[in-house]
Amino acid sequence: MTPPPAVAPASAPGKSRRKVGTSIALACVLALAALAWFLTHRPAPSGSPQAAAGRGGFGTRGATPPSTVAVARARLANVPVLLDSLGTVTPLTTVTVRPQVSGVLAKVLFTEGQMVKKGQLLAQIDPRPFELALMQASGARERDEAQLENARLTLERYRTLLAQDSIARQDVDTQAALVKQLEGTVLTDRANEGSARLNVEYTRIVAPVAGRVGLRTVDAGNLVGTADANGLAVITQLSPIDVQFTIAQERVQEVLHRLADGPLPARALDQTRTRLLEEGRFSTLDNQVDPTTGTVKGKARFANVGGVLFPNQFVNVQLELRTLVDAVVVPVGAMRTGPDGDFVYVLNDNKTVSQRNVKRGPANAERAVITSGLQAGETVVTEGADRLKDGATVQLAADLAARAASKPAGASAPHGGASRPRRGDRAAAGMQP
């Protein structure tokens, strides 16, 4: 009797299935790796920039093409050295017109916003009470002057009698004292009369300075007085007018040296620095540095004949300190800053760039002065410098634009030649397929 066949363990089918699954997973991983290698190492199309770069010697196959940059040439120019600051228009005089006597406001003779001259009548207070007071003071003065004149005549008679020894000296002395007393009374009366006459003049409210009248604060018919806080109106002098601004303490000596050579021109610009408002002259500096800001206050005076500058207006003040003659200037976009300071990228003849350390001078929103490190005529990179490093190869944006403009409109073949004719076209032309 033959023995029964051996039975495989129950776990054998499970192990086989696991081996098959592992093999399939490993095959998938290898396929994905092969696909990734093919995608990263496949040859570039013949018309692509990578293929062109490989043919042109800019690197191996698949290398990054050179950066496209814009350039400009350093040139010589006369550059004014300017000091810019934000200033506030400040009037020379601001006066609040208040009545100097109390009374009923009879007339208002100005309009709001009117330009007035010094001494021009603005308002009238009812003068009748003050005229009566003046008459009373004048009457008292005339009465006391008459008494004084009579006392003087009596004193002269007494002195004559005293010389004839016909009167006692005591009577003469008493009369002399009365004359002095009346002289003092008359002097007081004259002062009272002058005060009353002055009050009559104060009923005419006139402009103390020339300028623009502000908004009226009281109307005719109201009782006004010297204690009124708002007064009748405010007059602001507009011509000439000052602009107050600040100067950094490190530039104060530069301003003082310039003032020693003569008047320092000043310009007032609008907030955008695009429109000139007024031209004037630097006026003065304050006598101390503000310790909180490290600046010194300064003033510039402007004629402001046309009234362009308005009190409390914010303007940009520009002082022209000196002029740099034949300075090397580049567009401000060419300036870069690194760990070693300022530098520029200089374009070489072989279309590579060199990093050049330079020393920056005065600059504005458009151009910067190079005091050392660069010569006039050298070409610097103005745009696209963020992707560059020393020795990098570049291509000029102007050259690319010129090639694109010169390319035929219908040219679309990868190599720039005519497109390959189709089969039907070859047959129509007698060509073999």
C-alpha positions as CSV (number, residue, x, y, z in Angstrom):
1,M,0.0,0.0,0.0
2,T,1.5,3.2,-1.1
3,P,1.8,6.1,1.4
4,P,-0.6,9.0,1.0
5,P,0.8,12.2,-0.7
6,A,2.3,14.8,1.5
7,V,-0.1,17.8,2.2
8,A,1.4,21.3,1.9
9,P,1.2,23.5,4.9
10,A,-1.8,25.8,5.1
11,S,0.3,28.9,5.1
12,A,2.0,28.2,1.8
13,P,-0.6,30.0,-0.4
14,G,-0.4,33.1,1.8
15,K,3.3,33.3,1.5
16,S,3.1,33.0,-2.3
17,R,0.6,35.8,-2.5
18,R,2.9,38.1,-0.4
19,K,5.8,37.4,-2.6
20,V,3.8,38.2,-5.8
21,G,2.6,41.5,-4.2
22,T,6.1,42.5,-3.2
23,S,7.4,41.8,-6.7
24,I,4.6,43.9,-8.2
25,A,5.3,46.8,-5.8
26,L,9.1,46.6,-6.5
27,A,8.4,46.7,-10.3
28,C,6.2,49.8,-9.9
29,V,8.8,51.6,-7.9
30,L,11.5,50.8,-10.6
31,A,9.1,51.9,-13.3
32,L,8.5,55.2,-11.6
33,A,12.2,55.8,-11.0
34,A,12.9,55.1,-14.7
35,L,10.1,57.5,-15.8
36,A,11.5,60.2,-13.5
37,W,15.0,59.7,-14.9
38,F,13.7,59.9,-18.4
39,L,11.8,63.1,-17.8
40,T,14.8,64.8,-16.2
41,H,17.4,63.6,-18.7
42,R,15.5,63.5,-21.9
43,P,17.0,65.7,-24.8
44,A,15.6,69.2,-25.0
45,P,13.7,70.1,-28.2
46,S,15.8,71.6,-30.9
47,G,14.1,75.0,-30.8
48,S,14.0,75.4,-27.0
49,P,16.1,77.9,-25.0
50,Q,17.9,74.9,-23.2
51,A,19.0,73.4,-26.5
52,A,20.1,76.8,-27.7
53,A,22.1,77.3,-24.5
54,G,23.7,73.9,-24.9
55,R,24.7,74.7,-28.5
56,G,25.9,78.2,-27.5
57,G,28.3,77.0,-24.8
58,F,26.4,78.4,-21.8
59,G,26.5,75.1,-20.0
60,T,25.7,71.4,-20.4
61,R,22.5,70.0,-21.8
62,G,19.5,71.2,-19.6
63,A,21.4,74.1,-18.0
64,T,19.6,77.3,-16.9
65,P,19.7,80.0,-19.7
66,P,21.5,83.3,-19.0
67,S,19.5,86.0,-17.1
68,T,18.0,88.7,-19.2
69,V,19.1,92.2,-17.9
70,A,18.7,95.8,-18.8
71,V,21.8,98.0,-18.8
72,A,22.8,101.7,-18.9
73,R,26.0,103.5,-19.4
74,A,27.6,105.6,-16.6
75,R,27.9,109.2,-17.7
76,L,29.2,112.6,-16.5
77,A,26.8,115.2,-15.3
78,N,26.6,118.4,-13.1
79,V,24.6,117.3,-10.1
80,P,23.2,119.8,-7.6
81,V,23.5,118.7,-4.0
82,L,20.1,119.2,-2.4
83,L,18.8,119.2,1.1
84,D,15.1,118.0,1.2
85,S,12.8,118.3,4.2
86,L,9.1,118.4,5.1
87,G,8.0,121.8,6.2
88,T,5.0,123.7,7.5
89,V,3.9,127.1,6.2
90,T,4.0,129.6,9.0
91,P,2.6,133.1,8.7
92,L,4.8,136.0,10.0
93,T,1.9,137.5,11.9
94,T,-1.4,136.2,13.1
95,V,-3.6,138.7,15.0
96,T,-7.0,138.2,16.7
97,V,-9.0,141.4,16.3
98,R,-10.6,142.2,19.6
99,P,-12.5,145.4,20.7
100,Q,-10.6,147.6,23.1
101,V,-13.8,149.2,24.5
102,S,-17.2,147.6,25.4
103,G,-20.3,148.6,23.5
104,V,-22.8,147.7,20.9
105,L,-21.4,146.7,17.6
106,A,-23.0,149.0,15.1
107,K,-21.4,148.1,11.8
108,V,-19.3,145.2,10.4
109,L,-17.4,146.5,7.3
110,F,-15.5,143.4,6.2
111,T,-16.4,140.1,4.5
112,E,-15.0,136.7,5.4
113,G,-11.8,135.8,3.5
114,Q,-11.2,139.4,2.4
115,M,-7.7,140.8,1.9
116,V,-7.3,143.9,4.1
117,K,-4.6,146.6,4.4
118,K,-3.1,147.8,7.6
119,G,-5.3,150.5,9.2
120,Q,-8.4,149.6,7.2
121,L,-11.7,150.1,9.1
122,L,-13.2,146.7,9.9
123,A,-16.1,147.5,12.4
124,Q,-17.7,150.3,14.3
125,I,-18.9,150.3,17.9
126,D,-21.6,152.9,18.8
127,P,-19.5,155.9,19.7
128,R,-22.2,158.1,21.4
129,P,-21.5,157.1,25.0
130,F,-17.8,157.7,24.5
131,E,-18.3,161.1,22.9
132,L,-20.4,162.2,25.9
133,A,-17.6,161.1,28.2
134,L,-15.1,163.1,26.1
135,M,-17.3,166.2,26.4
136,Q,-17.5,165.8,30.2
137,A,-13.7,165.4,30.5
138,S,-13.2,168.4,28.3
139,G,-15.5,170.5,30.4
140,A,-13.8,169.6,33.6
141,R,-10.4,170.5,32.1
142,E,-11.6,173.9,31.0
143,R,-13.2,174.6,34.4
144,D,-10.0,173.7,36.3
145,E,-7.8,175.7,33.8
146,A,-9.9,178.8,34.5
147,Q,-9.5,178.3,38.3
148,L,-5.8,177.8,37.8
149,E,-5.5,181.0,35.8
150,N,-7.4,183.0,38.5
151,A,-5.1,181.5,41.2
152,R,-2.0,182.5,39.3
153,L,-3.3,186.1,39.0
154,T,-4.0,186.3,42.7
155,L,-0.5,184.9,43.5
156,E,1.0,187.7,41.4
157,R,-1.0,190.3,43.3
158,Y,0.1,188.8,46.6
159,R,3.7,188.9,45.7
160,T,3.4,192.6,44.7
161,L,1.8,193.4,48.1
162,L,4.5,191.3,49.9
163,A,7.1,193.5,48.2
164,Q,5.4,196.6,49.6
165,D,5.1,194.9,53.0
166,S,1.3,195.1,52.8
167,I,0.5,191.4,53.3
168,A,1.7,188.5,55.3
169,R,4.1,186.0,53.8
170,Q,1.8,183.2,55.0
171,D,-1.0,184.3,52.6
172,V,1.5,184.3,49.7
173,D,2.6,180.8,50.5
174,T,-0.9,179.6,50.8
175,Q,-1.8,181.0,47.4
176,A,1.3,179.5,45.8
177,A,0.3,176.1,47.1
178,L,-3.2,176.5,45.7
179,V,-1.7,177.3,42.3
180,K,0.3,174.0,42.4
181,Q,-2.7,172.1,43.4
182,L,-4.8,173.4,40.5
183,E,-1.9,172.7,38.1
184,G,-2.1,169.0,39.2
185,T,-5.8,169.0,38.8
186,V,-5.6,170.4,35.3
187,L,-3.0,167.8,34.4
188,T,-5.3,165.1,35.6
189,D,-8.1,166.6,33.6
190,R,-6.0,166.5,30.4
191,A,-5.2,162.9,31.0
192,N,-8.9,162.1,31.5
193,E,-9.7,164.0,28.3
194,G,-7.0,162.1,26.4
195,S,-8.4,158.8,27.7
196,A,-11.9,159.7,26.6
197,R,-10.7,160.8,23.2
198,L,-8.8,157.5,22.8
199,N,-11.9,155.5,23.7
200,V,-13.8,157.4,21.0
201,E,-11.0,156.3,18.5
202,Y,-11.3,152.7,19.8
203,T,-14.9,152.6,18.7
204,R,-13.4,152.4,15.2
205,I,-11.9,148.9,14.9
206,V,-9.2,148.9,12.3
207,A,-6.9,146.1,10.9
208,P,-3.6,146.1,12.8
209,V,-1.8,144.2,10.0
210,A,-2.3,143.5,6.3
211,G,-3.5,140.0,5.5
212,R,-6.5,137.8,5.0
213,V,-9.5,138.0,7.3
214,G,-10.8,134.7,8.6
215,L,-14.4,133.8,9.5
216,R,-16.5,136.4,11.4
217,T,-17.4,135.4,14.9
218,V,-19.9,138.1,15.8
219,D,-22.6,140.0,14.0
220,A,-23.7,143.7,14.2
221,G,-26.1,144.5,17.0
222,N,-24.3,142.3,19.6
223,L,-22.7,143.7,22.7
224,V,-18.9,143.2,22.5
225,G,-16.2,143.8,25.0
226,T,-12.5,143.5,25.8
227,A,-13.1,140.1,27.6
228,D,-14.4,138.4,24.4
229,A,-12.1,135.4,23.8
230,N,-12.8,134.9,20.1
231,G,-12.8,138.6,19.2
232,L,-14.3,139.7,15.9
233,A,-12.0,137.9,13.4
234,V,-8.5,136.6,12.9
235,I,-6.1,138.3,10.4
236,T,-3.2,136.2,9.0
237,Q,-0.4,137.8,7.1
238,L,0.3,135.9,3.8
239,S,2.9,138.0,2.1
240,P,5.7,137.4,2.8
241,I,5.3,134.1,4.6
242,D,7.7,131.6,6.2
243,V,8.1,127.8,5.9
244,Q,9.5,126.1,9.0
245,F,11.3,122.7,8.6
246,T,14.0,120.6,10.2
247,I,17.6,119.9,9.3
248,A,19.5,116.9,10.5
249,Q,22.2,117.9,12.9
250,E,25.0,116.3,10.8
251,R,24.1,118.7,7.9
252,V,24.0,121.9,10.0
253,Q,27.6,122.8,9.4
254,E,27.2,122.2,5.7
255,V,24.3,124.7,5.7
256,L,26.3,127.2,7.7
257,H,29.3,127.0,5.3
258,R,27.0,127.6,2.4
259,L,25.4,130.6,4.1
260,A,28.9,132.1,4.5
261,D,29.1,132.3,0.7
262,G,25.9,134.3,0.2
263,P,22.1,133.9,0.2
264,L,20.9,130.3,0.1
265,P,18.1,129.7,-2.5
266,A,15.1,127.7,-1.3
267,R,12.2,126.1,-3.1
268,A,8.8,125.0,-1.9
269,L,7.4,122.0,-3.7
270,D,4.0,120.2,-3.4
271,Q,3.6,116.9,-1.5
272,T,4.4,114.9,-4.7
273,R,7.6,116.9,-5.3
274,T,6.5,117.4,-8.9
275,R,5.2,121.0,-8.9
276,L,7.2,124.1,-7.8
277,L,5.0,126.3,-5.6
278,E,7.3,129.2,-4.8
279,E,10.9,130.2,-4.8
280,G,12.5,132.1,-1.9
281,R,15.6,132.2,0.4
282,F,16.7,130.4,3.5
283,S,16.1,132.7,6.5
284,T,17.6,131.4,9.7
285,L,18.4,128.4,12.0
286,D,17.3,127.8,15.5
287,N,19.9,128.1,18.3
288,Q,19.7,124.5,19.6
289,V,19.4,120.9,18.6
290,D,16.2,119.0,19.5
291,P,17.6,116.1,21.6
292,T,14.5,113.9,20.9
293,T,14.9,114.0,17.1
294,G,18.5,115.1,16.5
295,T,17.4,118.0,14.2
296,V,17.5,121.7,14.2
297,K,14.6,123.9,13.1
298,G,15.1,126.2,10.2
299,K,13.1,128.8,8.3
300,A,12.8,129.9,4.7
301,R,11.0,133.0,3.6
302,F,8.9,133.3,0.4
303,A,7.3,136.4,-1.2
304,N,4.1,134.5,-1.8
305,V,2.7,137.3,-4.0
306,G,0.2,135.0,-5.6
307,G,-0.9,133.4,-2.3
308,V,0.0,129.9,-3.3
309,L,1.4,129.0,0.1
310,F,-1.4,128.8,2.7
311,P,-0.8,128.9,6.5
312,N,-0.3,125.5,8.2
313,Q,0.1,123.8,4.7
314,F,2.6,120.9,4.4
315,V,5.2,121.5,1.7
316,N,8.5,120.0,0.7
317,V,11.4,122.4,1.2
318,Q,14.5,122.0,-1.1
319,L,17.8,123.8,-0.5
320,E,20.5,123.8,-3.1
321,L,23.8,123.7,-1.2
322,R,26.3,123.2,-4.0
323,T,26.8,121.6,-7.4
324,L,29.0,118.6,-8.2
325,V,30.7,119.3,-11.6
326,D,31.4,116.3,-13.9
327,A,30.2,113.7,-11.5
328,V,29.8,110.0,-12.5
329,V,26.1,109.2,-12.3
330,V,24.2,105.9,-12.9
331,P,20.4,105.1,-12.6
332,V,19.5,104.5,-9.0
333,G,18.3,101.0,-10.0
334,A,21.9,100.0,-10.6
335,M,22.9,100.4,-7.0
336,R,23.0,97.3,-4.9
337,T,23.9,96.8,-1.2
338,G,25.8,93.8,0.2
339,P,27.8,92.9,3.3
340,D,30.7,94.9,2.1
341,G,28.7,98.0,1.2
342,D,27.4,99.4,-2.0
343,F,28.2,97.7,-5.4
344,V,27.2,97.5,-9.0
345,Y,27.3,94.9,-11.7
346,V,29.5,96.0,-14.6
347,L,28.9,94.4,-18.0
348,N,32.0,92.9,-19.7
349,D,32.7,92.6,-23.4
350,N,32.0,88.8,-23.3
351,K,28.5,89.3,-21.9
352,T,29.5,88.4,-18.4
353,V,29.1,90.7,-15.3
354,S,31.6,91.7,-12.6
355,Q,30.6,92.8,-9.2
356,R,32.3,96.2,-8.5
357,N,32.4,97.8,-5.0
358,V,31.6,101.6,-5.3
359,K,31.2,104.5,-3.0
360,R,27.8,106.2,-3.3
361,G,27.4,110.0,-3.3
362,P,24.2,112.1,-3.3
363,A,21.2,110.4,-4.9
364,N,17.6,111.2,-5.7
365,A,14.7,109.1,-7.1
366,E,16.2,108.8,-10.6
367,R,20.0,108.8,-10.4
368,A,22.9,108.2,-7.9
369,V,26.4,109.8,-7.9
370,I,29.4,107.4,-7.8
371,T,32.3,109.1,-6.1
372,S,34.8,106.2,-6.6
373,G,34.9,102.7,-8.1
374,L,33.4,103.4,-11.5
375,Q,34.4,105.4,-14.6
376,A,32.2,107.2,-17.0
377,G,31.4,105.1,-20.1
378,E,31.3,101.8,-18.3
379,T,28.0,99.8,-18.6
380,V,26.1,98.7,-15.5
381,V,23.1,96.4,-15.0
382,T,20.0,98.4,-14.0
383,E,17.3,95.6,-14.1
384,G,17.5,91.9,-13.4
385,A,20.4,92.1,-11.0
386,D,18.7,90.1,-8.2
387,R,19.5,86.8,-10.0
388,L,23.1,87.6,-10.8
389,K,26.4,86.8,-9.1
390,D,30.0,87.7,-9.9
391,G,31.0,86.2,-13.3
392,A,27.5,85.3,-14.4
393,T,26.6,85.3,-18.1
394,V,23.7,87.5,-19.2
395,Q,21.7,88.4,-22.2
396,L,20.5,91.9,-23.0
397,A,16.8,92.7,-23.1
398,A,17.5,95.1,-26.0
399,D,19.1,92.3,-28.1
400,L,16.2,90.0,-27.5
401,A,13.7,92.7,-28.5
402,A,15.7,93.4,-31.7
403,R,15.8,89.7,-32.7
404,A,12.1,89.4,-32.1
405,A,11.4,92.4,-34.2
406,S,13.6,91.1,-37.1
407,K,12.1,87.6,-37.1
408,P,9.7,87.0,-40.1
409,A,6.0,87.0,-39.2
410,G,5.3,83.5,-40.6
411,A,8.5,81.8,-39.3
412,S,7.6,79.0,-36.8
413,A,10.0,76.2,-37.6
414,P,12.2,75.1,-34.7
415,H,15.4,76.0,-36.5
416,G,14.2,79.2,-38.0
417,G,13.9,77.8,-41.6
418,A,10.8,77.1,-43.7
419,S,8.3,74.6,-42.4
420,R,8.4,71.0,-43.9
421,P,5.8,70.7,-46.7
422,R,3.0,68.2,-46.2
423,R,2.6,65.0,-48.3
424,G,-0.1,66.6,-50.5
425,D,2.0,69.7,-51.1
426,R,4.9,67.5,-52.2
427,A,2.8,65.6,-54.7
428,A,1.4,68.8,-56.1
429,A,4.9,70.1,-56.6
430,G,6.1,67.0,-58.3
431,M,8.2,65.9,-55.3
432,Q,8.6,62.2,-54.2
433,P,7.2,61.3,-50.9
